[in-house]
Amino acid sequence: MDNYDLNQLALITGFTTRTLRNYINMGLLNGEKINGKWVFTSEEVDVFMAQDFVKQAAISKRNTQVFDFLADTSKKSNRICTILDYVVDSDEAIEISQFYQNIINESACDIEFKYMYDKGIARVILSGSEDQVIDIMKKYYN
C-alpha cells in the first residue's frame, strides 16, 4: 500500500497544505498522524478526490496552471508547459505520480507540477524551465 504525506498530497491536488489541514479538521479528508506528520493511504486519497466539490476544485487548480502559462506574455527565458495523459490502472497511476513527485523534489527548482487520476487516465501537467521539463521527461521515458 502506498502512502502520501501532506506535501505530496498538496502536489497531487494543487491545494495548499493549509487547505488540506482544513479539510482534515472538517472531516472531509481522512488520514493518520504518524510521528507528528499526516500520512494518507491511496484509498483515503481516492475517497477524498472522488467527492464532487474536491474533484471540481482540483480540476480548476490544475487548469489554472495551463491558463496562467498561456496568459504570461512576459517570460524572460524559454518555458514549456506540457500535458501528458497516460491510460493506466490506478496502481500504475500511483507509480507515475510518485516518479514525477520524487524527481521534482530531488532536482527541479523551476517546475510546476499537477497530477490527476480519473477514469483510467493519469494526467500530468509540467511547466517551467525548458531544460528542466525536458530533463524530467527524458528521465521518465528512459
C-alpha positions as CSV (number, residue, x, y, z in Angstrom):
1,M,0.0,0.0,0.0
2,D,1.4,3.4,-1.0
3,N,1.2,6.3,1.4
4,Y,1.3,10.1,0.8
5,D,2.4,12.8,3.1
6,L,0.7,16.2,3.3
7,N,3.2,17.8,0.9
8,Q,2.8,15.1,-1.7
9,L,-1.0,15.4,-1.5
10,A,-0.7,19.1,-2.0
11,L,1.4,18.5,-5.2
12,I,-1.2,16.0,-6.4
13,T,-4.3,18.1,-5.7
14,G,-3.0,21.6,-6.1
15,F,-4.4,22.5,-2.7
16,T,-2.2,24.2,-0.2
17,T,-1.2,22.2,2.9
18,R,-3.3,24.7,4.9
19,T,-6.4,23.9,2.8
20,L,-5.8,20.2,3.2
21,R,-5.5,20.6,7.0
22,N,-8.8,22.5,7.0
23,Y,-10.3,19.5,5.1
24,I,-8.9,17.2,7.7
25,N,-10.4,19.3,10.5
26,M,-13.8,19.3,8.7
27,G,-13.7,15.5,8.4
28,L,-13.6,15.6,4.6
29,L,-10.1,14.1,4.4
30,N,-9.1,11.2,6.5
31,G,-5.5,10.2,7.3
32,E,-3.3,9.3,10.2
33,K,-0.8,11.3,12.1
34,I,2.4,9.4,12.4
35,N,5.4,10.9,14.3
36,G,3.7,14.3,14.1
37,K,3.1,14.1,10.3
38,W,0.0,13.4,8.4
39,V,0.0,10.3,6.2
40,F,-2.7,9.2,3.7
41,T,-3.2,5.9,2.0
42,S,-4.0,5.8,-1.7
43,E,-7.5,4.6,-0.7
44,E,-8.0,7.7,1.5
45,V,-6.8,9.9,-1.3
46,D,-9.2,8.2,-3.7
47,V,-12.2,8.7,-1.4
48,F,-11.2,12.4,-0.9
49,M,-10.7,13.0,-4.6
50,A,-14.0,11.3,-5.5
51,Q,-16.0,14.0,-3.8
52,D,-17.6,16.2,-6.4
53,F,-16.5,19.5,-4.9
54,V,-13.0,18.3,-4.4
55,K,-12.7,17.0,-7.9
56,Q,-14.0,20.2,-9.4
57,A,-11.7,22.3,-7.3
58,A,-8.7,20.2,-8.2
59,I,-9.5,20.3,-11.9
60,S,-9.9,24.1,-11.7
61,K,-6.5,24.4,-9.9
62,R,-4.9,22.1,-12.4
63,N,-6.3,24.0,-15.4
64,T,-5.1,27.3,-13.9
65,Q,-1.5,26.2,-14.4
66,V,-2.1,25.9,-18.1
67,F,-4.1,29.2,-18.4
68,D,-1.5,31.1,-16.3
69,F,1.2,29.8,-18.6
70,L,-0.7,30.9,-21.7
71,A,-1.5,34.3,-20.3
72,D,2.0,35.1,-19.2
73,T,3.5,37.2,-22.0
74,S,6.4,38.5,-20.0
75,K,8.6,35.4,-20.0
76,K,12.3,36.1,-19.7
77,S,13.5,32.6,-20.8
78,N,12.3,29.6,-22.7
79,R,9.5,27.9,-21.0
80,I,7.5,24.7,-21.6
81,C,4.0,23.6,-20.5
82,T,3.2,20.0,-21.4
83,I,0.2,17.8,-20.6
84,L,0.8,14.1,-20.5
85,D,-2.1,11.7,-20.4
86,Y,-1.3,8.1,-19.5
87,V,-4.0,5.4,-20.0
88,V,-3.3,3.3,-16.9
89,D,-4.8,1.5,-14.0
90,S,-4.8,3.0,-10.5
91,D,-1.6,1.2,-9.4
92,E,0.3,2.4,-12.5
93,A,-1.1,5.9,-11.9
94,I,0.3,5.9,-8.4
95,E,3.7,4.9,-9.7
96,I,3.6,7.7,-12.3
97,S,2.6,10.3,-9.7
98,Q,5.4,9.1,-7.3
99,F,8.0,9.2,-10.1
100,Y,7.2,12.8,-11.0
101,Q,7.0,13.9,-7.4
102,N,10.3,12.3,-6.5
103,I,12.2,13.6,-9.5
104,I,10.8,17.1,-9.0
105,N,11.6,17.1,-5.2
106,E,15.1,15.8,-5.9
107,S,16.3,18.0,-8.7
108,A,13.9,20.6,-10.2
109,C,13.6,24.1,-8.7
110,D,11.7,25.8,-11.5
111,I,8.9,23.4,-12.2
112,E,5.1,23.4,-11.5
113,F,3.5,20.0,-11.3
114,K,-0.1,19.0,-11.2
115,Y,-1.5,15.5,-11.3
116,M,-4.9,13.9,-11.5
117,Y,-6.2,10.4,-12.0
118,D,-9.7,9.9,-13.2
119,K,-11.5,7.2,-15.3
120,G,-8.3,5.3,-16.2
121,I,-6.3,8.4,-17.2
122,A,-3.4,9.8,-15.2
123,R,-2.8,13.4,-16.3
124,V,0.4,15.1,-15.5
125,I,1.0,18.8,-16.2
126,L,4.5,20.1,-16.1
127,S,5.5,23.7,-16.7
128,G,8.7,25.6,-16.1
129,S,12.2,26.0,-17.4
130,E,12.7,24.4,-20.8
131,D,15.8,22.5,-19.8
132,Q,14.2,21.1,-16.6
133,V,11.0,20.0,-18.1
134,I,12.9,18.2,-21.0
135,D,15.3,16.6,-18.4
136,I,12.4,15.3,-16.4
137,M,10.6,13.9,-19.4
138,K,13.8,12.2,-20.6
139,K,14.2,10.6,-17.2
140,Y,10.7,9.2,-17.3
141,Y,11.0,7.8,-20.8
142,N,14.5,6.3,-20.5
